[in-house]
Amino acid sequence: MRPTEHCGRYQSFSNRREFLRKAGAGFGTLALSDILASQELLAEPLQRDRRTDPLAPRKPHFAPKAKSIIWLFMEGAPSGVDLFDPKPELTKRHGQKMVIDVFNGSPGPLMRSPFTFKQYGQSGAWVCDRYPNVAKHVDDFAFIKSLYSESNDHVPALYQINTGIPRAGFPSAGSWITYGLGSESRNLPGYVVLGNSQGVKGGPINWSSGFLPAAHQGTLFRSKGAPLLNLARPDRVTQEDQRSQLDLLKDLNAEHLRKNASEADLLARIQSFELAFRMQTEAMGLVDLSTESAATRTLYGLDNDVSRNFGSKCLMARRLVERGVRFIQVYSDGEWDAHSNLTKNHSEHCAATDQPIHGLLTDMKQRGLLDDTLVIWGGEFGRMPVSQGGDGRDHNPHGFLTWMTGAGIRGGTSYGETDEVGYKATVDRVSVNDLHATMLHLMGIDHTKLTYFHNGRSYRLTDVAGSVVRKILA
């Protein structure tokens, strides 16, 4: 047998059996290395090449405060003046007429909040009586009370808050972040959307990658039933058979890609097959919330019918962060769209989200995850100070509220104001571009430098605007 070079010197093998024994050990080591890498158990993870792995991690522009984002999205538009920003003038002028432009029908008179408010924490932040558990965290919050957007219709407003543009076809914030930074997780998507029971208005465009490579689009986890379909391999198909099928498919796709290099989506398709294969191991454990302790499940509200669904998604969000997922959006179930009977609508949605949000923030803080995770709460716009249908409120894009907490946020702060009745942002106004610029900044990204050339010009999440809201940063 010919000698084989080994560790810089030649070594001869006395017989075929010895060769197979030693070579077989090497093949086993290679297999073990791949298994350990797929489960992210190597002491030094294998380097990932962005040319073949679009989600391979990339360095930020500067040292980040946050490694991941959880966006608690209250679809339908909650009313800031009824939850966190009480307006004494509304109480004083209740029932008086006001000249105002509304989206839907004839405006009624000014309407006071049906809820009572208390001040909480050292910061003295006001919170309504329907959010008693969320109120325990106000000293960690930075309230932005002067947001504004361009559309008073849900779908374009959702597109704008998610993509920066109130039209379809543009990449979402999560897509921009994974495009800029990649994902720490090899076995899960970098961008996950925990959807709601009724379906988000505007659909998947809200988490689309737009003109960015398709690998950066959000992956939707369903709100009810199994979060991901077809995780389990059919009984008649072995893992070896599936791996062989994928290898053949990968070879065929790779050959096609070599001949058609301009088909950018083909690489994403190849990667999606590989990711789905790896997720069959990782995601089965991820979605099994029964492994959590009874105390944790209670903390998130899983033992209460009212809060179980949103609580399960908040718990899932924490588990995704632990596994290196970069961007998670958690949609509330139902809609905060209180055109009538605001008291019932907001009371129900507060009950569904209060304990889960408290549980998420408490759990994340105890585990040290809040130190490098940014958490955002808010909707696509706010609601009018005047009544609609007697006891509801119409859409209001002119002035609304969101809050942030976690990595890089100066807790116990409040930025910006709306006018005395909560109609329009008047002091330190914050655009959606500003909000996105601040998010990117906390992730270590200069929003003016995160660009993608498309249709003859460079695009960015913040378009040609946006400034970081530095006064809410630690």
C-alpha positions in Angstrom: 0.0 0.0 0.0 1.3 3.5 -0.8 2.3 5.6 2.1 -0.1 8.4 3.1 1.0 11.8 4.3 -0.1 12.4 7.9 0.8 15.4 10.1 3.7 16.5 8.0 5.4 13.1 7.7 4.8 9.9 5.7 3.3 6.9 7.5 2.9 3.5 5.9 0.1 1.1 6.7 0.9 -2.6 7.2 -2.4 -3.8 5.9 -5.8 -2.8 4.5 -7.5 -3.4 7.9 -5.3 -0.9 9.6 -5.9 1.6 6.9 -9.7 1.3 7.1 -9.6 1.5 10.9 -7.6 4.7 10.9 -9.4 6.3 7.9 -12.8 5.3 9.4 -12.0 7.1 12.6 -11.3 10.2 10.5 -14.6 9.9 8.7 -16.3 9.6 12.0 -14.6 12.7 13.3 -15.8 14.6 10.2 -19.3 13.4 10.7 -19.2 14.3 14.4 -17.9 17.8 13.6 -20.8 18.4 11.3 -23.3 17.2 13.9 -21.8 19.3 16.6 -21.7 22.3 14.3 -25.4 21.9 13.3 -26.3 21.8 17.0 -23.9 24.8 17.8 -22.0 22.7 20.3 -18.4 23.3 19.0 -16.2 25.3 21.3 -15.2 27.4 18.3 -18.1 27.3 15.7 -17.2 26.7 12.1 -16.8 29.8 10.1 -19.9 30.6 7.9 -19.3 32.0 4.4 -21.8 34.7 3.4 -21.3 33.7 -0.2 -23.1 30.4 0.4 -24.8 31.3 3.7 -26.6 34.7 3.5 -27.4 34.7 7.2 -23.8 34.2 8.3 -23.0 36.8 11.1 -21.5 40.1 10.0 -19.8 42.8 12.2 -21.9 45.9 13.0 -20.7 49.4 12.2 -19.9 50.0 15.9 -20.3 48.3 19.2 -23.9 47.4 19.7 -26.0 47.7 22.8 -28.5 45.1 21.6 -28.0 41.7 19.9 -31.7 41.1 19.2 -35.1 42.8 19.1 -38.5 41.6 20.4 -41.3 43.8 19.0 -44.6 43.4 20.8 -46.9 44.6 18.1 -50.4 45.7 19.2 -52.2 45.5 15.8 -55.2 47.7 15.4 -53.7 50.7 17.2 -54.1 51.1 20.9 -55.0 54.5 22.4 -52.1 56.2 24.1 -54.3 58.6 26.0 -56.2 55.7 27.5 -53.2 53.6 28.5 -50.1 55.6 29.2 -50.6 59.3 28.4 -53.7 60.7 30.3 -54.9 64.2 29.2 -56.6 66.2 32.0 -57.9 68.5 29.3 -59.9 65.7 27.8 -61.6 65.2 31.2 -62.2 68.9 31.5 -63.6 69.4 28.0 -65.5 66.1 27.8 -68.5 66.4 25.5 -67.2 69.6 23.8 -67.1 69.7 20.0 -63.7 70.1 18.2 -62.9 70.7 14.6 -60.9 67.7 13.5 -60.3 65.5 10.5 -61.2 61.8 11.0 -60.8 58.7 8.9 -64.2 57.1 9.3 -67.5 59.0 9.6 -68.4 62.1 11.4 -66.4 62.9 14.6 -68.2 63.1 17.9 -67.2 65.4 20.8 -64.1 65.1 22.9 -64.2 62.0 25.0 -62.5 61.5 28.4 -60.8 58.2 29.1 -63.0 55.6 30.7 -60.1 54.4 32.8 -58.4 55.6 35.9 -54.7 56.3 36.1 -52.0 56.1 38.8 -48.4 57.0 38.9 -45.8 54.2 39.3 -42.2 53.8 40.1 -39.6 56.5 40.9 -40.2 58.0 37.5 -43.9 58.6 38.4 -45.1 57.4 35.0 -48.8 57.3 34.5 -50.4 53.9 33.7 -54.1 53.1 33.4 -55.8 50.6 35.8 -56.0 47.9 33.1 -52.2 47.4 32.9 -51.2 46.8 36.6 -48.5 44.3 35.8 -47.0 46.3 33.0 -46.9 49.3 35.3 -44.4 47.5 37.5 -41.7 48.0 34.8 -42.1 51.7 34.0 -38.8 52.6 35.5 -37.2 50.5 32.8 -39.2 52.1 30.0 -38.5 55.0 27.6 -41.9 56.3 26.4 -42.0 58.0 23.1 -45.2 60.1 23.1 -44.8 62.0 19.9 -44.7 59.5 17.1 -46.5 60.3 13.8 -46.9 58.5 10.5 -48.4 59.2 7.0 -51.5 57.1 6.7 -54.7 56.8 8.7 -55.5 53.4 7.0 -54.4 50.2 8.7 -52.7 48.5 5.8 -50.4 51.3 4.6 -49.8 52.3 8.2 -48.7 48.7 8.9 -46.4 48.8 5.9 -44.8 52.0 7.0 -44.2 51.0 10.6 -42.7 47.7 9.4 -40.8 48.9 6.3 -40.5 52.7 6.5 -42.7 53.2 3.4 -46.5 53.2 3.3 -46.5 51.2 0.1 -46.0 47.5 -0.7 -42.8 46.1 -2.0 -40.1 47.3 0.4 -38.0 45.3 2.9 -39.2 45.1 6.5 -37.1 46.2 9.4 -36.3 42.6 10.4 -35.1 41.9 6.9 -32.8 44.9 6.9 -31.3 43.9 10.2 -30.6 40.3 9.2 -29.2 41.6 5.9 -26.9 43.9 7.8 -26.0 41.6 10.7 -26.9 38.0 9.7 -28.0 35.6 12.4 -26.2 34.0 15.3 -28.5 31.0 14.9 -27.6 28.4 12.3 -30.6 26.1 12.9 -33.4 28.7 13.1 -34.4 31.7 10.9 -32.8 35.0 11.7 -36.2 36.7 11.6 -39.3 35.2 13.1 -42.9 36.5 13.1 -45.2 35.1 15.8 -48.5 35.8 14.1 -52.0 36.4 15.4 -55.2 34.5 15.2 -57.1 36.7 12.8 -54.2 37.3 10.3 -52.3 40.5 10.1 -53.8 43.1 7.8 -51.7 43.4 4.7 -50.4 39.9 5.1 -46.8 38.7 4.5 -45.8 42.0 2.9 -45.4 43.2 6.5 -42.4 40.8 7.0 -41.3 40.6 3.4 -37.7 41.0 2.3 -38.9 43.2 -0.6 -36.0 43.6 -3.0 -33.4 42.2 -0.6 -32.4 38.6 -1.0 -35.3 36.3 -0.1 -33.3 34.6 2.7 -33.9 37.7 4.8 -37.7 37.5 4.8 -39.5 36.8 8.1 -40.6 33.2 8.9 -44.2 33.1 10.2 -45.0 30.9 13.2 -48.7 30.3 13.5 -50.7 31.7 16.5 -52.8 28.5 17.1 -52.0 24.9 16.8 -48.5 23.8 15.8 -46.4 26.9 15.2 -44.7 25.3 12.3 -46.3 22.7 10.0 -44.5 19.6 8.7 -41.7 19.7 11.2 -41.9 15.9 11.7 -40.4 13.7 9.0 -42.9 11.2 7.5 -42.5 7.7 9.2 -41.7 6.1 5.9 -38.7 8.5 5.3 -35.5 8.0 7.2 -33.1 10.8 8.0 -30.6 9.3 5.7 -33.1 9.2 2.8 -34.1 12.8 3.4 -30.4 13.9 3.5 -29.7 12.1 0.3 -32.7 13.7 -1.4 -31.5 17.2 -0.2 -28.0 16.5 -1.4 -29.2 15.6 -4.9 -31.5 18.6 -4.9 -28.7 20.9 -3.7 -26.3 19.6 -6.4 -28.9 20.1 -9.2 -29.7 23.6 -7.9 -26.1 24.5 -7.6 -25.4 23.4 -11.1 -28.3 25.5 -12.3 -27.1 28.5 -10.2 -23.6 28.2 -11.9 -25.3 28.6 -15.3 -27.8 31.3 -14.2 -25.8 33.4 -11.7 -28.4 36.3 -12.0 -31.1 34.2 -10.3 -30.5 35.6 -6.8 -33.5 33.8 -5.3 -32.1 30.4 -6.1 -29.4 30.6 -3.4 -32.0 31.5 -0.9 -34.1 28.5 -2.0 -31.1 26.2 -1.6 -30.5 27.6 1.9 -34.1 27.3 2.9 -34.1 23.6 2.2 -31.0 23.2 4.3 -32.4 25.4 7.1 -35.7 23.4 7.1 -33.7 20.2 7.5 -31.7 21.5 10.5 -34.9 23.0 12.0 -36.5 19.5 12.3 -34.2 18.9 15.2 -34.0 22.4 16.7 -37.5 23.6 16.3 -39.2 20.5 17.8 -37.6 21.4 21.1 -38.2 25.1 20.7 -42.0 24.8 20.3 -42.5 22.4 23.1 -43.4 24.7 26.0 -44.2 21.8 28.3 -40.6 21.6 29.2 -40.8 24.9 31.0 -41.5 24.9 34.8 -45.0 25.4 36.2 -43.7 28.7 37.8 -42.5 30.0 34.4 -45.8 29.0 32.7 -47.8 30.8 35.4 -45.5 33.9 35.1 -46.3 34.2 31.4 -50.1 33.7 32.0 -50.3 30.2 30.3 -52.6 28.9 33.0 -55.2 31.6 32.2 -57.5 31.2 29.2 -57.5 35.0 28.5 -53.7 35.4 28.4 -52.5 31.9 27.3 -52.2 32.6 23.6 -50.2 35.8 23.8 -48.3 34.4 26.8 -47.2 31.4 24.8 -45.8 33.7 22.1 -44.0 35.8 24.6 -42.4 32.7 26.1 -41.5 31.5 22.6 -39.9 34.9 21.9 -37.6 34.4 25.0 -36.7 31.0 23.8 -35.9 32.3 20.3 -33.6 35.0 21.7 -31.8 32.4 23.8 -31.1 30.5 20.5 -29.6 33.5 18.7 -32.6 34.6 16.6 -32.0 38.3 15.7 -35.4 39.8 15.2 -38.8 38.5 16.6 -42.1 40.2 16.1 -45.0 39.2 18.4 -48.4 40.2 17.2 -51.3 40.4 19.7 -54.5 38.5 18.9 -57.6 40.3 17.9 -57.5 44.0 17.1 -57.2 47.1 19.3 -59.3 48.8 16.6 -61.9 50.4 19.0 -64.2 52.4 16.7 -66.9 51.6 19.3 -67.0 50.4 22.9 -63.4 51.3 23.6 -63.8 50.3 27.3 -64.6 46.7 26.4 -62.0 46.5 23.5 -59.1 47.9 25.4 -60.0 46.1 28.7 -60.0 42.7 26.9 -56.7 43.4 25.1 -55.0 44.6 28.2 -56.1 41.5 30.1 -54.7 39.3 27.3 -51.3 41.1 27.2 -50.7 42.5 30.7 -49.5 39.3 32.5 -47.5 38.0 29.4 -45.6 41.2 29.0 -44.9 41.4 32.7 -43.7 37.7 32.5 -41.5 38.3 29.5 -39.8 41.4 31.0 -39.4 39.7 34.4 -38.0 36.5 33.0 -35.7 38.2 30.5 -34.3 40.4 33.3 -33.8 37.5 35.7 -31.9 35.6 33.0 -29.8 38.6 31.9 -31.3 38.6 28.5 -32.7 42.1 28.8 -29.1 43.4 28.9 -28.7 42.8 25.2 -32.3 42.6 23.9 -34.4 45.6 22.9 -38.1 45.2 23.5 -40.6 47.5 21.8 -44.3 47.9 22.4 -46.7 49.7 20.1 -49.1 49.7 17.1 -49.3 51.2 13.7 -50.8 54.5 14.8 -53.0 55.9 17.7 -56.5 56.9 18.3 -58.4 60.2 18.2 -59.3 62.3 21.2 -62.9 62.7 20.0 -65.5 60.0 20.2 -66.8 57.8 17.4 -70.0 55.9 17.6 -70.6 57.3 21.1 -67.9 55.4 23.0 -65.1 54.6 20.5 -62.2 56.4 18.9 -61.1 56.7 15.2 -57.6 56.2 13.7 -55.0 58.8 14.5 -51.6 58.9 12.7 -50.8 62.5 13.8 -49.7 61.6 17.4 -49.3 58.3 19.1 -47.2 56.4 21.6 -44.7 53.5 21.9 -42.3 52.4 24.5 -38.9 50.7 24.5 -37.0 48.9 27.2 -33.9 46.7 27.5 -30.5 47.1 25.9 -29.3 50.6 25.6 -32.5 52.3 26.8 -32.5 54.9 29.5 -35.3 53.7 31.8 -37.8 56.0 33.5 -37.7 58.5 30.6 -40.4 60.2 28.5 -39.7 61.8 25.2 -42.0 64.1 23.2 -45.6 65.3 23.7 -48.8 65.6 21.9 -51.1 68.6 22.3 -53.3 69.1 25.3 -56.0 66.6 24.0 -53.6 64.1 22.4 -54.5 64.9 18.8 -51.1 65.9 17.2 -47.5 65.4 18.1 -46.2 68.9 18.9 -43.0 68.6 21.0 -39.9 66.6 19.9 -41.9 64.9 17.1 -40.6 61.4 16.1 -41.2 60.0 12.7 -41.2 56.3 11.8 -37.8 56.9 10.1 -36.5 58.2 13.5 -37.8 55.2 15.3 -36.1 52.8 12.8 -32.9 54.8 13.0 -32.9 54.4 16.7 -33.5 50.7 16.5 -30.7 50.2 14.0 -28.4 52.4 16.2 -28.9 50.1 19.2 -28.0 47.1 17.0 -24.7 48.8 16.1 -25.8 49.9 12.7 -25.5 53.4 11.2 -28.8 53.7 9.3 -27.3 55.9 6.6 -24.7 53.2 5.7 -27.0 50.2 5.6 -28.0 50.4 1.9 -28.9 48.2 -1.0 -28.6 49.1 -4.7 -31.9 48.5 -6.5 -33.4 49.9 -9.7 -30.7 52.4 -10.2 -30.3 53.8 -6.7 -29.3 52.9 -3.2 -32.2 52.3 -0.7 -32.2 52.1 3.0 -34.7 51.4 5.8 -34.9 55.0 6.7 -35.2 56.2 3.0 -33.5 59.6 2.9 -34.5 60.7 6.4 -34.3 59.7 10.1 -32.4 60.7 13.2 -31.5 58.7 16.2 -33.6 59.7 19.3 -30.5 60.0 21.5 -32.3 61.3 24.6 -33.9 57.9 25.3 -30.5 56.1 25.1 -28.4 55.1 28.2 
